[in-house]
Amino acid sequence: METKLTKKSKKLEAVLWSVALPGFAQLLSRHYVKGILFIGLEFLVNVMGNLNTIIVLSFNLKIEEAIAQTNYLWLMFYPCLYFYAIWDAYRDAGGGEKSFAYLPLVFSTYFVTVGVIFSPSFTIAGHLIGPLWLPILSTPIGLAIGELIRWILIKIYADNETEEVV
């Protein structure tokens, strides 16, 4: 018998494997076609967008070099692929059953994509943030706005259901 703790553990395991590499959680849940497809797409977008080079340069604070190495037309696909693979893994593990549960990840996708777009020119205190750090910093903003919109929609629909019952 599966306990609440076991279910939560499976959801967390799926999310963490997906964060490590999109497709890993799908392989664990025996969704081999999806897993291989996500891994293949991950490698394609990663290589074509020069993501690993961007990561190394960004961690070494060589932001201008990271910007120069970035293929923005490919890198813009990455947030959609990444967050969708996480969401898919989470749902396969039994998550996402609450109303509008998908909204935080969807809005993170939007904000991270916008972060990629503005990363070659966006500065904080005169310092370029770059194609790795600005999208990463955009993630919690997207999560928060998605959660806020989710909360608003739940309130609206809960109020509408209450009015219809009366």
NUDRENKOL-403547 format. One record per residue: residue number from 1; x, y, z of N, C-alpha, C in turn. Coordinates in steps of 0.02 Angstrom, whole numbers, always signed. Example, Ala and Ser with C-alpha at 12.3 -4.5 7.8 and 13.67 -1.06 7.14 Angstrom:
// residues 2
    n    n.c1    n.c2    n.c3   ca.c1   ca.c2   ca.c3    c.c1    c.c2    c.c3
    1    +660    -284    +390    +615    -225    +390    +660    -165    +390
    2    +642    -112    +354    +684     -53    +357    +645      +2    +394
This chain:
// residues 166
    n    n.c1    n.c2    n.c3   ca.c1   ca.c2   ca.c3    c.c1    c.c2    c.c3
    1     +42     -59      +0      +0      +0      +0     +44     +62      +0
    2     +27    +109     -44     +66    +170     -52     +44    +222      -1
    3     +91    +248     +38     +75    +299     +87     +81    +369     +55
    4     +57    +420     +90     +64    +489     +66    +138    +506     +58
    5    +179    +484    +105    +250    +498    +103    +282    +466     +41
    6    +263    +404     +27    +289    +370     -32    +269    +406     -96
    7    +206    +429    -100    +183    +465    -159    +222    +531    -168
    8    +231    +567    -112    +270    +630    -115    +342    +616    -136
    9    +370    +562    -111    +438    +543    -128    +444    +529    -203
   10    +395    +494    -231    +396    +478    -303    +391    +541    -345
   11    +349    +588    -324    +342    +651    -361    +407    +690    -359
   12    +437    +694    -299    +500    +730    -292    +555    +696    -333
   13    +558    +631    -331    +608    +594    -370    +601    +609    -444
   14    +539    +609    -469    +527    +624    -540    +549    +694    -558
   15    +532    +742    -516    +551    +812    -529    +627    +819    -529
   16    +660    +790    -478    +733    +798    -473    +771    +764    -530
   17    +747    +705    -552    +779    +674    -610    +768    +714    -673
   18    +709    +744    -679    +696    +786    -738    +737    +849    -737
   19    +748    +877    -678    +791    +936    -672    +862    +918    -694
   20    +885    +859    -674    +952    +837    -693    +958    +829    -768
   21    +911    +795    -799    +911    +788    -872    +840    +769    -894
   22    +809    +812    -934    +742    +796    -959    +742    +728    -993
   23    +694    +686    -973    +688    +619   -1001    +707    +564    -952
   24    +750    +580    -903    +770    +528    -855    +710    +502    -815
   25    +667    +546    -792    +610    +524    -752    +562    +482    -795
   26    +555    +499    -858    +512    +460    -902    +540    +389    -911
   27    +606    +384    -916    +637    +317    -920    +625    +278    -855
   28    +630    +311    -798    +617    +277    -734    +545    +252    -729
   29    +499    +290    -758    +428    +270    -755    +409    +224    -814
   30    +460    +201    -850    +452    +154    -906    +414    +183    -965
   31    +416    +248    -973    +390    +281   -1033    +450    +293   -1079
   32    +473    +238   -1110    +536    +238   -1145    +536    +284   -1207
   33    +482    +284   -1245    +480    +326   -1305    +484    +400   -1286
   34    +443    +419   -1237    +445    +488   -1213    +513    +506   -1185
   35    +541    +462   -1145    +606    +475   -1114    +661    +484   -1165
   36    +663    +439   -1214    +714    +444   -1266    +703    +507   -1308
   37    +640    +523   -1322    +625    +584   -1359    +648    +647   -1322
   38    +632    +651   -1257    +654    +709   -1217    +730    +713   -1214
   39    +764    +657   -1204    +837    +657   -1201    +866    +679   -1268
   40    +838    +652   -1321    +862    +671   -1388    +852    +745   -1402
   41    +794    +771   -1385    +781    +842   -1394    +825    +885   -1350
   42    +837    +861   -1289    +882    +896   -1243    +951    +903   -1274
   43    +978    +848   -1300   +1044    +850   -1330   +1045    +895   -1392
   44    +994    +890   -1433    +990    +931   -1494    +990   +1005   -1477
   45    +945   +1026   -1433    +940   +1097   -1415   +1003   +1119   -1377
   46   +1029   +1077   -1334   +1089   +1093   -1296   +1148   +1105   -1343
   47   +1159   +1060   -1389   +1216   +1066   -1435   +1206   +1126   -1482
   48   +1147   +1131   -1511   +1135   +1185   -1560   +1135   +1254   -1526
   49   +1114   +1258   -1464   +1114   +1322   -1428   +1179   +1337   -1392
   50   +1226   +1289   -1393   +1290   +1295   -1358   +1281   +1300   -1282
   51   +1232   +1267   -1255   +1214   +1275   -1184   +1271   +1255   -1137
   52   +1305   +1200   -1149   +1358   +1180   -1103   +1415   +1231   -1103
   53   +1431   +1258   -1160   +1482   +1311   -1164   +1460   +1372   -1125
   54   +1396   +1390   -1132   +1368   +1447   -1096   +1373   +1436   -1021
   55   +1357   +1375    -999   +1359   +1359    -927   +1431   +1367    -900
   56   +1479   +1338    -935   +1549   +1342    -912   +1572   +1415    -910
   57   +1559   +1452    -963   +1581   +1522    -965   +1546   +1564    -911
   58   +1482   +1552    -901   +1444   +1590    -852   +1468   +1576    -781
   59   +1482   +1513    -766   +1508   +1497    -699   +1576   +1528    -687
   60   +1613   +1539    -741   +1678   +1572    -736   +1673   +1647    -744
   61   +1611   +1673    -742   +1595   +1744    -747   +1622   +1777    -810
   62   +1624   +1739    -864   +1644   +1765    -930   +1579   +1776    -970
   63   +1540   +1824    -947   +1473   +1835    -972   +1473   +1857   -1045
   64   +1518   +1903   -1063   +1521   +1927   -1132   +1537   +1869   -1180
   65   +1583   +1826   -1159   +1600   +1767   -1200   +1540   +1720   -1205
   66   +1504   +1711   -1150   +1444   +1668   -1151   +1393   +1696   -1200
   67   +1383   +1762   -1198   +1335   +1793   -1244   +1357   +1781   -1316
   68   +1422   +1789   -1330   +1448   +1780   -1398   +1439   +1708   -1422
   69   +1441   +1659   -1377   +1435   +1589   -1395   +1362   +1566   -1402
   70   +1315   +1605   -1379   +1245   +1585   -1376   +1212   +1587   -1444
   71   +1179   +1533   -1462   +1135   +1532   -1520   +1064   +1541   -1493
   72   +1041   +1603   -1492    +977   +1620   -1461    +918   +1587   -1495
   73    +921   +1577   -1560    +865   +1546   -1595    +854   +1474   -1572
   74    +906   +1439   -1551    +899   +1372   -1524    +886   +1373   -1449
   75    +921   +1417   -1414    +915   +1419   -1341    +844   +1436   -1319
   76    +808   +1473   -1359    +739   +1491   -1341    +693   +1431   -1336
   77    +711   +1375   -1367    +671   +1313   -1362    +681   +1279   -1294
   78    +738   +1292   -1263    +757   +1254   -1204    +708   +1261   -1145
   79    +685   +1321   -1127    +639   +1326   -1070    +575   +1285   -1079
   80    +547   +1286   -1139    +485   +1248   -1152    +498   +1173   -1144
   81    +551   +1149   -1173    +569   +1078   -1168    +582   +1059   -1096
   82    +621   +1099   -1062    +643   +1084    -994    +584   +1082    -945
   83    +544   +1135    -945    +489   +1137    -897    +432   +1089    -915
   84    +422   +1077    -980    +371   +1028    -999    +392    +958    -977
   85    +455    +941    -985    +479    +875    -964    +471    +866    -888
   86    +485    +919    -851    +475    +917    -778    +402    +906    -761
   87    +358    +945    -794    +286    +939    -781    +262    +869    -799
   88    +283    +843    -856    +262    +776    -878    +284    +723    -828
   89    +345    +729    -804    +370    +680    -754    +330    +684    -690
   90    +315    +745    -669    +277    +756    -608    +207    +725    -614
   91    +175    +736    -671    +108    +707    -682    +111    +631    -685
   92    +161    +604    -719    +168    +531    -722    +177    +501    -653
   93    +206    +539    -607    +217    +515    -538    +156    +527    -494
   94    +102    +552    -522     +40    +561    -484     +28    +632    -461
   95     +68    +679    -482     +58    +749    -462     +15    +786    -511
   96      +4    +848    -496     -33    +892    -542    -108    +882    -543
   97    -135    +853    -490    -207    +841    -489    -248    +900    -463
   98    -215    +947    -430    -251   +1005    -404    -267   +1053    -462
   99    -319   +1092    -453    -340   +1139    -505    -285   +1187    -524
  100    -275   +1195    -588    -226   +1242    -616    -155   +1231    -591
  101    -139   +1170    -571     -72   +1156    -543     -16   +1169    -593
  102     -31   +1168    -656     +19   +1177    -709     +41   +1250    -716
  103      +2   +1298    -691     +17   +1368    -705     +85   +1392    -681
  104    +109   +1374    -622    +176   +1398    -603    +231   +1378    -652
  105    +230   +1315    -675    +281   +1294    -723    +272   +1327    -791
  106    +210   +1336    -812    +197   +1369    -876    +223   +1440    -874
  107    +209   +1477    -820    +233   +1545    -816    +308   +1549    -807
  108    +338   +1499    -775    +411   +1496    -773    +440   +1489    -843
  109    +408   +1448    -883    +430   +1440    -953    +428   +1507    -989
  110    +373   +1544    -981    +368   +1609   -1013    +422   +1657    -990
  111    +431   +1662    -924    +479   +1710    -897    +551   +1691    -913
  112    +566   +1627    -912    +634   +1605    -929    +648   +1619   -1003
  113    +599   +1608   -1046    +608   +1623   -1117    +620   +1698   -1127
  114    +582   +1740   -1093    +593   +1812   -1096    +662   +1829   -1068
  115    +683   +1794   -1016    +751   +1804    -989    +804   +1788   -1041
  116    +794   +1735   -1080    +841   +1718   -1133    +843   +1775   -1184
  117    +785   +1800   -1203    +782   +1853   -1254    +819   +1915   -1232
  118    +810   +1936   -1170    +841   +1998   -1146    +911   +1989   -1118
  119    +935   +1928   -1114    +999   +1915   -1081   +1060   +1948   -1112
  120   +1062   +1962   -1177   +1123   +1994   -1203   +1130   +2068   -1183
  121   +1076   +2099   -1159   +1079   +2171   -1145   +1057   +2190   -1074
  122   +1027   +2145   -1038   +1001   +2161    -971   +1058   +2165    -920
  123   +1059   +2219    -882   +1110   +2228    -832   +1079   +2241    -763
  124   +1115   +2224    -712   +1098   +2243    -643   +1160   +2278    -615
  125   +1150   +2339    -593   +1205   +2381    -567   +1262   +2385    -618
  126   +1244   +2388    -682   +1295   +2396    -735   +1329   +2332    -756
  127   +1308   +2274    -729   +1340   +2210    -746   +1292   +2168    -788
  128   +1317   +2143    -844   +1278   +2097    -884   +1263   +2033    -844
  129   +1203   +2008    -851   +1183   +1948    -815   +1196   +1886    -859
  130   +1181   +1891    -923   +1198   +1839    -970   +1144   +1786    -981
  131   +1158   +1742   -1030   +1108   +1693   -1052   +1097   +1634   -1005
  132   +1136   +1628    -953   +1123   +1577    -902   +1089   +1607    -841
  133   +1119   +1659    -814   +1096   +1685    -750   +1030   +1722    -754
  134   +1018   +1762    -807    +954   +1797    -811    +895   +1748    -817
  135    +899   +1697    -860    +844   +1648    -860    +835   +1613    -793
  136    +890   +1596    -759    +884   +1563    -694    +851   +1610    -644
  137    +871   +1673    -644    +840   +1722    -599    +767   +1735    -616
  138    +747   +1722    -678    +677   +1731    -699    +632   +1675    -675
  139    +660   +1618    -658    +620   +1560    -638    +576   +1573    -577
  140    +603   +1597    -521    +559   +1608    -464    +506   +1661    -477
  141    +521   +1709    -519    +471   +1760    -536    +413   +1727    -573
  142    +429   +1684    -621    +377   +1647    -658    +338   +1601    -613
  143    +372   +1567    -567    +337   +1523    -520    +289   +1563    -477
  144    +312   +1620    -451    +270   +1661    -407    +210   +1690    -445
  145    +220   +1715    -504    +164   +1744    -542    +116   +1689    -563
  146    +142   +1631    -583     +98   +1574    -599     +58   +1552    -540
  147     +88   +1551    -481     +52   +1532    -420      +0   +1584    -402
  148     +16   +1648    -411     -32   +1702    -398     -92   +1697    -445
  149     -80   +1686    -509    -134   +1678    -557    -175   +1616    -541
  150    -142   +1562    -522    -177   +1501    -501    -224   +1516    -442
  151    -198   +1552    -392    -237   +1570    -332    -298   +1612    -352
  152    -287   +1661    -396    -342   +1705    -419    -396   +1663    -456
  153    -374   +1620    -500    -422   +1579    -538    -461   +1532    -492
  154    -427   +1504    -443    -463   +1460    -395    -515   +1500    -357
  155    -497   +1561    -336    -545   +1604    -301    -604   +1621    -345
  156    -591   +1639    -408    -645   +1658    -454    -691   +1599    -466
  157    -662   +1541    -481    -704   +1483    -496    -738   +1456    -434
  158    -706   +1460    -376    -738   +1438    -314    -797   +1484    -298
  159    -789   +1550    -308    -844   +1597    -296    -901   +1584    -345
  160    -885   +1570    -409    -936   +1555    -459    -974   +1492    -442
  161    -939   +1441    -419    -973   +1378    -400   -1019   +1389    -340
  162    -997   +1431    -293   -1038   +1446    -234   -1102   +1483    -256
  163   -1094   +1531    -301   -1153   +1569    -325   -1202   +1525    -362
  164   -1176   +1477    -402   -1220   +1433    -440   -1259   +1386    -394
  165   -1230   +1366    -339   -1263   +1320    -293   -1321   +1356    -257
  166   -1311   +1421    -241   -1361   +1459    -204   -1421   +1473    -244
